[in-house]
Amino acid sequence: QVQLVESGGGLVQAGGSLRLSCAASGSSFSINAMAWYRQAPGKQRELVAVIKSDDTTTYTDSVKGRFTISRDNAKNTVYLQMNSLKPEDTAVYYCKANVNWLGSQYNYWGQGTQVTVSS
Protein backbone atom coordinates (compact mmCIF):
# COMPACT_ATOMS: atom_id res chain seq x y z
CA GLN A 1 0.00 0.00 0.00
CA VAL A 2 1.05 3.56 -0.72
CA GLN A 3 -0.30 6.63 1.03
CA LEU A 4 -0.31 10.14 -0.37
CA VAL A 5 -0.51 13.15 1.92
CA GLU A 6 -1.07 16.59 0.46
CA SER A 7 -0.45 19.98 2.00
CA GLY A 8 -0.15 23.62 1.07
CA GLY A 9 -3.64 24.66 0.09
CA GLY A 10 -5.35 27.75 1.40
CA LEU A 11 -6.90 31.10 0.62
CA VAL A 12 -5.01 33.59 -1.51
CA GLN A 13 -5.83 36.75 -3.41
CA ALA A 14 -5.79 36.83 -7.18
CA GLY A 15 -2.24 37.27 -8.44
CA GLY A 16 -0.81 35.47 -5.44
CA SER A 17 1.08 32.20 -5.16
CA LEU A 18 0.76 28.88 -3.38
CA ARG A 19 2.91 25.77 -3.31
CA LEU A 20 1.28 22.37 -2.95
CA SER A 21 3.16 19.31 -1.77
CA CYS A 22 2.29 15.63 -1.99
CA ALA A 23 4.39 13.06 -0.15
CA ALA A 24 4.15 9.36 -0.90
CA SER A 25 4.90 6.79 1.78
CA GLY A 26 4.81 3.04 2.05
CA SER A 27 7.18 0.19 1.43
CA SER A 28 8.56 -1.65 -1.60
CA PHE A 29 7.32 0.77 -4.20
CA SER A 30 8.74 2.94 -6.94
CA ILE A 31 7.03 5.89 -8.53
CA ASN A 32 6.46 6.21 -12.24
CA ALA A 33 4.47 9.36 -12.88
CA MET A 34 2.92 11.82 -10.45
CA ALA A 35 0.22 14.29 -11.29
CA TRP A 36 -2.01 17.01 -9.94
CA TYR A 37 -5.71 17.14 -10.72
CA ARG A 38 -8.33 19.63 -9.60
CA GLN A 39 -12.07 19.65 -9.23
CA ALA A 40 -14.11 22.81 -8.98
CA PRO A 41 -17.68 22.78 -7.63
CA GLY A 42 -20.08 21.36 -10.19
CA LYS A 43 -17.30 20.42 -12.58
CA GLN A 44 -15.47 17.25 -13.51
CA ARG A 45 -12.03 16.52 -12.17
CA GLU A 46 -9.41 17.72 -14.63
CA LEU A 47 -5.73 17.02 -15.10
CA VAL A 48 -3.56 20.01 -14.24
CA ALA A 49 0.03 18.77 -14.61
CA VAL A 50 2.01 15.56 -14.90
CA ILE A 51 5.66 14.74 -14.26
CA LYS A 52 7.06 11.43 -15.42
CA SER A 53 9.99 9.44 -14.08
CA ASP A 54 12.28 11.02 -16.69
CA ASP A 55 11.16 14.47 -15.44
CA THR A 56 9.22 15.31 -18.57
CA THR A 57 6.24 17.50 -17.74
CA THR A 58 2.86 18.23 -19.25
CA TYR A 59 0.40 20.99 -18.35
CA THR A 60 -3.16 21.79 -19.20
CA ASP A 61 -3.33 24.91 -21.34
CA SER A 62 -5.00 27.09 -18.71
CA VAL A 63 -2.03 26.86 -16.33
CA LYS A 64 0.90 26.93 -18.74
CA GLY A 65 3.38 29.62 -17.79
CA ARG A 66 1.86 29.99 -14.31
CA PHE A 67 2.18 26.57 -12.66
CA THR A 68 5.28 24.41 -12.32
CA ILE A 69 5.30 20.76 -11.32
CA SER A 70 8.47 19.25 -9.86
CA ARG A 71 9.50 16.23 -7.84
CA ASP A 72 12.05 15.24 -5.23
CA ASN A 73 12.74 11.56 -5.81
CA ALA A 74 14.67 11.18 -2.56
CA LYS A 75 11.61 12.33 -0.63
CA ASN A 76 9.01 10.71 -2.92
CA THR A 77 7.37 14.10 -3.06
CA VAL A 78 5.80 16.09 -5.86
CA TYR A 79 5.22 19.83 -5.77
CA LEU A 80 2.98 22.23 -7.63
CA GLN A 81 4.14 25.83 -7.59
CA MET A 82 1.19 28.01 -8.53
CA ASN A 83 1.84 31.63 -9.46
CA SER A 84 -0.38 34.39 -10.80
CA LEU A 85 -3.40 32.62 -9.38
CA LYS A 86 -6.84 33.43 -10.74
CA PRO A 87 -10.29 32.97 -9.20
CA GLU A 88 -10.94 30.25 -11.78
CA ASP A 89 -8.11 28.23 -10.22
CA THR A 90 -10.31 27.73 -7.16
CA ALA A 91 -10.81 24.00 -6.67
CA VAL A 92 -9.89 21.00 -4.59
CA TYR A 93 -6.49 19.84 -5.80
CA TYR A 94 -5.68 16.13 -5.76
CA CYS A 95 -2.36 14.39 -6.10
CA LYS A 96 -2.15 11.11 -8.01
CA ALA A 97 0.75 8.69 -8.16
CA ASN A 98 1.27 5.82 -10.55
CA VAL A 99 3.52 3.35 -8.76
CA ASN A 100 5.08 -0.06 -9.16
CA TRP A 101 4.27 -2.18 -6.11
CA LEU A 102 4.94 -5.89 -5.76
CA GLY A 103 5.28 -6.34 -9.50
CA SER A 104 2.15 -4.48 -10.59
CA GLN A 105 1.19 -0.90 -11.35
CA TYR A 106 -1.34 0.97 -9.25
CA ASN A 107 -2.79 4.45 -9.07
CA TYR A 108 -3.16 6.14 -5.73
CA TRP A 109 -4.89 9.40 -4.83
CA GLY A 110 -4.39 11.90 -2.08
CA GLN A 111 -7.23 13.22 0.03
CA GLY A 112 -7.32 16.61 -1.67
CA THR A 113 -6.44 20.11 -0.55
CA GLN A 114 -8.62 23.18 -1.04
CA VAL A 115 -7.29 26.14 -2.99
CA THR A 116 -9.43 29.28 -2.94
CA VAL A 117 -8.48 32.35 -4.94
CA SER A 118 -10.38 35.52 -4.12
CA SER A 119 -10.88 38.33 -6.62
C-alpha beads as a LAMMPS data file, in Angstrom:
LAMMPS data file: protein, C-alpha beads

119 atoms
118 bonds

1 atom types
1 bond types

-500.0 500.0 xlo xhi
-500.0 500.0 ylo yhi
-500.0 500.0 zlo zhi

Masses

1 110.0

Atoms # bond

1 1 1 0.000 0.000 0.000
2 1 1 1.046 3.561 -0.719
3 1 1 -0.303 6.626 1.028
4 1 1 -0.308 10.143 -0.374
5 1 1 -0.509 13.153 1.918
6 1 1 -1.071 16.593 0.459
7 1 1 -0.452 19.977 2.002
8 1 1 -0.149 23.623 1.074
9 1 1 -3.641 24.657 0.087
10 1 1 -5.347 27.751 1.402
11 1 1 -6.904 31.103 0.625
12 1 1 -5.013 33.591 -1.506
13 1 1 -5.830 36.750 -3.406
14 1 1 -5.785 36.834 -7.182
15 1 1 -2.243 37.271 -8.437
16 1 1 -0.806 35.472 -5.435
17 1 1 1.080 32.202 -5.155
18 1 1 0.760 28.876 -3.383
19 1 1 2.908 25.769 -3.307
20 1 1 1.281 22.369 -2.950
21 1 1 3.155 19.306 -1.766
22 1 1 2.290 15.630 -1.986
23 1 1 4.389 13.064 -0.149
24 1 1 4.149 9.355 -0.904
25 1 1 4.903 6.792 1.775
26 1 1 4.810 3.044 2.054
27 1 1 7.175 0.185 1.428
28 1 1 8.564 -1.647 -1.599
29 1 1 7.319 0.769 -4.198
30 1 1 8.742 2.942 -6.944
31 1 1 7.035 5.887 -8.526
32 1 1 6.459 6.213 -12.239
33 1 1 4.474 9.359 -12.877
34 1 1 2.921 11.816 -10.449
35 1 1 0.219 14.290 -11.288
36 1 1 -2.011 17.009 -9.944
37 1 1 -5.709 17.141 -10.720
38 1 1 -8.330 19.632 -9.603
39 1 1 -12.071 19.651 -9.231
40 1 1 -14.108 22.812 -8.983
41 1 1 -17.683 22.777 -7.630
42 1 1 -20.077 21.365 -10.187
43 1 1 -17.305 20.424 -12.584
44 1 1 -15.474 17.253 -13.512
45 1 1 -12.029 16.523 -12.171
46 1 1 -9.413 17.725 -14.626
47 1 1 -5.735 17.021 -15.097
48 1 1 -3.555 20.010 -14.240
49 1 1 0.026 18.766 -14.606
50 1 1 2.014 15.557 -14.899
51 1 1 5.657 14.736 -14.257
52 1 1 7.061 11.430 -15.417
53 1 1 9.995 9.438 -14.076
54 1 1 12.279 11.018 -16.687
55 1 1 11.160 14.469 -15.435
56 1 1 9.218 15.315 -18.568
57 1 1 6.236 17.504 -17.739
58 1 1 2.857 18.229 -19.255
59 1 1 0.401 20.992 -18.353
60 1 1 -3.155 21.791 -19.198
61 1 1 -3.335 24.911 -21.341
62 1 1 -5.001 27.090 -18.712
63 1 1 -2.029 26.859 -16.326
64 1 1 0.904 26.931 -18.745
65 1 1 3.380 29.620 -17.792
66 1 1 1.859 29.994 -14.306
67 1 1 2.179 26.568 -12.662
68 1 1 5.276 24.411 -12.323
69 1 1 5.303 20.756 -11.317
70 1 1 8.470 19.253 -9.862
71 1 1 9.503 16.226 -7.842
72 1 1 12.045 15.240 -5.225
73 1 1 12.737 11.559 -5.809
74 1 1 14.665 11.178 -2.565
75 1 1 11.607 12.329 -0.627
76 1 1 9.007 10.705 -2.915
77 1 1 7.370 14.100 -3.060
78 1 1 5.801 16.092 -5.865
79 1 1 5.217 19.830 -5.770
80 1 1 2.978 22.226 -7.632
81 1 1 4.138 25.832 -7.594
82 1 1 1.193 28.007 -8.529
83 1 1 1.843 31.626 -9.458
84 1 1 -0.382 34.394 -10.803
85 1 1 -3.403 32.620 -9.383
86 1 1 -6.837 33.429 -10.743
87 1 1 -10.286 32.974 -9.202
88 1 1 -10.939 30.247 -11.779
89 1 1 -8.106 28.228 -10.220
90 1 1 -10.311 27.731 -7.164
91 1 1 -10.806 23.999 -6.666
92 1 1 -9.891 20.998 -4.593
93 1 1 -6.487 19.842 -5.801
94 1 1 -5.676 16.131 -5.761
95 1 1 -2.358 14.386 -6.103
96 1 1 -2.154 11.109 -8.013
97 1 1 0.746 8.693 -8.164
98 1 1 1.271 5.820 -10.554
99 1 1 3.515 3.346 -8.765
100 1 1 5.082 -0.056 -9.156
101 1 1 4.268 -2.184 -6.107
102 1 1 4.944 -5.886 -5.758
103 1 1 5.284 -6.336 -9.499
104 1 1 2.150 -4.477 -10.588
105 1 1 1.186 -0.896 -11.350
106 1 1 -1.337 0.973 -9.253
107 1 1 -2.790 4.454 -9.073
108 1 1 -3.165 6.138 -5.728
109 1 1 -4.890 9.402 -4.830
110 1 1 -4.391 11.904 -2.083
111 1 1 -7.234 13.225 0.035
112 1 1 -7.322 16.609 -1.666
113 1 1 -6.437 20.111 -0.552
114 1 1 -8.625 23.179 -1.043
115 1 1 -7.287 26.137 -2.987
116 1 1 -9.429 29.275 -2.940
117 1 1 -8.484 32.355 -4.938
118 1 1 -10.383 35.523 -4.120
119 1 1 -10.877 38.330 -6.621

Bonds

1 1 1 2
2 1 2 3
3 1 3 4
4 1 4 5
5 1 5 6
6 1 6 7
7 1 7 8
8 1 8 9
9 1 9 10
10 1 10 11
11 1 11 12
12 1 12 13
13 1 13 14
14 1 14 15
15 1 15 16
16 1 16 17
17 1 17 18
18 1 18 19
19 1 19 20
20 1 20 21
21 1 21 22
22 1 22 23
23 1 23 24
24 1 24 25
25 1 25 26
26 1 26 27
27 1 27 28
28 1 28 29
29 1 29 30
30 1 30 31
31 1 31 32
32 1 32 33
33 1 33 34
34 1 34 35
35 1 35 36
36 1 36 37
37 1 37 38
38 1 38 39
39 1 39 40
40 1 40 41
41 1 41 42
42 1 42 43
43 1 43 44
44 1 44 45
45 1 45 46
46 1 46 47
47 1 47 48
48 1 48 49
49 1 49 50
50 1 50 51
51 1 51 52
52 1 52 53
53 1 53 54
54 1 54 55
55 1 55 56
56 1 56 57
57 1 57 58
58 1 58 59
59 1 59 60
60 1 60 61
61 1 61 62
62 1 62 63
63 1 63 64
64 1 64 65
65 1 65 66
66 1 66 67
67 1 67 68
68 1 68 69
69 1 69 70
70 1 70 71
71 1 71 72
72 1 72 73
73 1 73 74
74 1 74 75
75 1 75 76
76 1 76 77
77 1 77 78
78 1 78 79
79 1 79 80
80 1 80 81
81 1 81 82
82 1 82 83
83 1 83 84
84 1 84 85
85 1 85 86
86 1 86 87
87 1 87 88
88 1 88 89
89 1 89 90
90 1 90 91
91 1 91 92
92 1 92 93
93 1 93 94
94 1 94 95
95 1 95 96
96 1 96 97
97 1 97 98
98 1 98 99
99 1 99 100
100 1 100 101
101 1 101 102
102 1 102 103
103 1 103 104
104 1 104 105
105 1 105 106
106 1 106 107
107 1 107 108
108 1 108 109
109 1 109 110
110 1 110 111
111 1 111 112
112 1 112 113
113 1 113 114
114 1 114 115
115 1 115 116
116 1 116 117
117 1 117 118
118 1 118 119
